[in-house]
Amino acid sequence: MGFDQYHEPANELPEKTRTFARMIASLGEEAEAINWYEQRIAIERNRTAKAIMKDAQKEEFKHFGMDLEFLLRMKPVWKDILQGILFKEGSIVDHADDAEENAPDE
């Protein structure tokens, strides 16, 4: 992604917004790495190689989680919405609609 992550002039954006943009980019990069490992693991026949890839993918999950938590601390309304969706039984879509509707305004 490089420096194309900004849609507005970077020098006009506050530092907090630039940090946010970097962390969003990092989250996407971690998700991409998780996907690459998932595909590699799916076709790898060598057990040792597969074990190494699974270990590396777990590391990417950790980084993804850390990036997400950082962003949720920057955007408390996101955390409110996700708490209404994640780790619940039932319809994901219904939970998401309810969570969005009940989220406080920023």
Secondary structure, 3 states (H helix, E strand, C coil): CHHHHCCCCHHHCCHHHHHHHHHHHHHHHHHHHHHHHHHHHHHCCCHHHHHHHHHHHHHHHHHHHHHHHHHHHHCHHHHHHHHCCCCCCCCHHHHHHHHHHHCCCC
